[in-house]
Amino acid sequence: MQYTELRKGTKITIDGEPWIVTEYEFMRMQQRKATVKCTLKNLITGRTLHKTFQPSDNPEEAQLENHRSQYLYRDGDRFAFMDQKSFDQFEMTKEQLGDATDYLLEGADVDIMYFQGKPITLQLPPKVTLKVIDTPPGVKGNTATGGTKKAKLETGISITVPLYVEEGESIRINTENGEFIERVKEGK
């Protein structure tokens, strides 16, 4: 792979470990060769790294596989999954999954990313639908705070929602930034 092919979301291997490009900037200065400055995140440890790629660099694309799995249950800081093809059960830690645990519901189908035959992280869909289990009532005319309030969801996380969202409703959330997107009508 050429260094100019690096983009946000590109997965590469450095020193035998998989990394994902979280930010990149193409730099071209006068009378110099172009470089690409990247911020990388290790998919196993979560560590970040700032690296500049030169024209002589040829990063190796990471050989990753996605396996459809079902989330079974949580036991402390360990999360149990079952591969849907082989029916093998395996566990992953909170460190491996990161913020993805905020959006996991028992029985949900998820994509698990594998590197060299080992599960390393969970790939969330861009949006998830969760039910509001606790939120204060929205008082008409109470917009001094911008018309928002806190709501606790069925997975245990709290997010900011508009005043019109009520307890018991289902809402759609962006998994990249944890923000409210829309209310979901029943049956959709």
Secondary structure, DSSP 8 states (H G I E B T S, - for coil): --GGG--TT-EEEETTEEEEEEEEEEE--TTS--EEEEEEEETTT--EEEEEE-TT---EE--EEEEEEEEEEEETTEEEEEETTT--EEEEEHHHHGGGGGG--TT-EEEEEEETTEEEEEE--SEEEEEEEE-----TT--TT-SEEEEEETTS-EEEEETT--TT-EEEEETTT--EEEEE-TT-
